[in-house]
């Protein structure tokens, strides 16, 4: 039994976070990337996004949470532009893509080289994979998602978060615990998602 457990831990230690699109400022990150659309009607001085209703499976701190989070069949092509996966079952080796819409994040005021005032949104992430009984099998911490630099206080921001099975997972039930951090405020939320490999 100990040998089997060690083998599973080794397999999950080989996980990596795949490239998901490109960031808005043109650089390509070897992690998930935050992407957003500007709210051109935003003219206020507030440095935080507003609160809306949560989907209910979020463990958050102080108003920063996921407004929507669901598994999708392929890389989302924009905010709200995705094809929802109708199950939580995956084949061995299949990529696991979670679409996340964070709200309640804060903006950092920055300037470009010409002194033009801009807004920065910056997220960090980590994830753990556990067995159905809570045994930690693997994951990755301190994954930079990348930031968004914009002339506007973007409201419609999404994070496509892909976990790739670099070695196919053994058949069974698992929990992926996603943790998203708003780097500007230090606030975090967690999402616990059940999946089955079969």
C-alpha positions in Angstrom: 0.0 0.0 0.0 2.8 2.4 0.8 4.5 1.7 -2.5 1.2 2.5 -4.4 0.8 5.8 -2.4 4.3 6.8 -3.2 3.8 6.1 -6.9 0.7 8.3 -7.0 2.5 11.2 -5.2 5.3 10.9 -7.7 2.9 11.0 -10.7 1.2 14.1 -9.3 4.5 15.8 -8.7 5.0 15.9 -12.4 2.1 18.2 -12.9 2.5 21.6 -14.6 0.4 24.5 -15.5 0.0 24.9 -19.2 0.1 28.1 -21.3 -3.3 29.7 -21.6 -3.4 32.4 -24.2 -1.4 35.5 -24.1 -1.6 38.4 -21.7 -3.0 41.8 -22.7 0.3 43.5 -22.5 1.8 41.3 -25.2 4.0 39.0 -23.2 3.5 35.2 -23.1 3.5 33.6 -19.7 4.0 29.9 -19.0 1.1 29.8 -16.6 -2.6 30.9 -16.7 -3.1 34.4 -17.8 -5.6 37.0 -16.6 -7.5 38.7 -19.3 -10.0 41.5 -19.2 -12.3 43.9 -21.0 -12.4 47.6 -20.1 -15.5 49.2 -18.7 -15.5 52.5 -20.7 -18.3 53.9 -18.5 -16.0 53.8 -15.4 -15.1 57.3 -14.5 -15.1 57.1 -10.7 -12.0 57.2 -8.4 -12.7 53.9 -6.8 -9.8 51.4 -6.8 -11.9 48.3 -6.2 -14.4 46.3 -8.3 -17.9 46.0 -7.0 -19.5 43.0 -5.3 -22.0 40.7 -7.0 -23.5 37.4 -6.0 -21.1 34.5 -5.5 -21.6 31.1 -7.1 -21.4 29.5 -3.6 -18.4 27.2 -3.8 -15.9 30.0 -3.0 -14.0 30.4 0.2 -13.0 34.0 0.1 -11.6 36.8 2.3 -13.1 40.3 2.5 -15.2 40.5 -0.7 -12.7 39.1 -3.2 -14.3 36.0 -4.8 -15.2 34.2 -7.9 -18.4 35.5 -9.5 -18.3 32.5 -11.9 -16.1 29.4 -12.1 -16.8 26.4 -14.3 -15.0 23.7 -16.3 -14.8 24.4 -20.0 -14.1 22.2 -23.0 -11.4 24.4 -24.6 -9.6 27.7 -24.0 -12.1 30.6 -23.6 -11.8 33.1 -26.4 -13.0 36.1 -24.3 -15.0 37.2 -21.2 -18.1 35.0 -21.2 -17.1 33.3 -24.4 -16.6 29.6 -23.6 -18.2 26.2 -24.0 -19.1 24.8 -20.6 -18.1 21.2 -19.9 -21.2 19.2 -18.9 -19.4 16.9 -16.5 -16.5 16.7 -14.1 -15.2 13.4 -15.6 -11.9 13.4 -17.5 -9.9 10.9 -19.4 -6.4 10.1 -18.4 -4.1 12.7 -20.0 -7.0 15.2 -20.7 -6.4 18.9 -19.9 -8.6 20.3 -17.1 -9.6 23.9 -17.9 -11.3 26.1 -15.3 -12.8 29.4 -16.4 -12.8 32.0 -13.5 -14.4 35.4 -13.2 -12.8 37.2 -10.2 -14.5 40.2 -8.6 -13.7 42.5 -5.7 -10.1 42.9 -6.8 -8.2 46.2 -6.4 -6.3 48.4 -8.9 -2.8 49.8 -8.6 -2.1 53.2 -10.0 0.9 53.1 -12.4 2.3 55.4 -15.1 3.9 54.6 -18.5 7.2 56.1 -19.6 5.4 59.2 -20.8 3.8 59.8 -17.4 0.3 58.7 -18.5 -1.7 57.3 -15.6 -2.7 53.7 -16.0 -4.4 51.0 -13.9 -2.8 47.6 -13.0 -4.6 44.4 -12.1 -2.4 41.6 -10.8 -3.2 38.1 -9.7 -1.2 35.2 -8.3 -2.3 31.5 -8.0 -1.6 28.1 -6.7 -3.3 24.8 -6.7 -3.3 21.5 -4.9 -4.7 18.1 -5.9 -5.9 15.8 -3.2 -7.5 12.4 -3.1 -11.2 12.3 -2.2 -10.3 11.7 1.5 -8.0 14.8 1.6 -4.6 13.3 1.1 -2.4 15.9 -0.8 -1.0 14.3 -4.0 0.6 17.3 -5.7 0.3 20.8 -6.9 2.1 24.1 -7.4 2.4 27.3 -5.3 3.1 30.9 -6.2 2.1 30.6 -9.8 2.2 34.1 -11.4 -0.8 34.7 -13.6 0.4 38.0 -15.0 -1.0 41.4 -14.8 -3.3 43.7 -16.9 -2.2 47.2 -17.6 -5.0 49.4 -18.9 -6.2 53.0 -19.4 -9.5 51.9 -17.9 -10.5 50.2 -14.7 -11.4 46.8 -16.3 -14.3 45.1 -14.7 -14.8 42.1 -17.0 -11.7 40.0 -16.1 -11.4 36.3 -16.5 -8.7 33.7 -15.7 -8.4 30.6 -17.8 -6.6 28.1 -15.5 -5.4 24.8 -17.0 -4.0 21.8 -15.2 -2.3 19.5 -17.6 -1.8 15.8 -16.9 1.9 15.5 -17.9 1.6 11.9 -16.8 -2.0 10.5 -17.0 -3.6 10.4 -13.5 -4.7 7.0 -12.2 -8.5 6.4 -12.4 -10.3 7.7 -9.3 -11.9 10.7 -7.6 -9.9 13.9 -6.8 -10.3 17.4 -5.5 -8.5 20.3 -7.1 -8.1 23.3 -4.7 -7.5 26.5 -6.7 -6.2 29.6 -4.8 -6.3 33.0 -6.4 -4.7 36.0 -4.9 -5.3 39.7 -5.7 -1.7 40.9 -5.5 -2.8 44.5 -5.1 -4.8 43.9 -1.9 -3.4 40.6 -0.6 -6.9 39.1 -0.5 -7.5 35.5 -1.6 -10.2 33.1 -2.4 -10.2 29.3 -2.9 -12.3 27.1 -5.2 -12.7 23.4 -4.4 -13.6 21.4 -7.5 -14.3 17.6 -7.6 -13.1 15.7 -10.7 -13.1 12.0 -11.7 -10.6 10.4 -13.9 -12.0 7.3 -15.7 
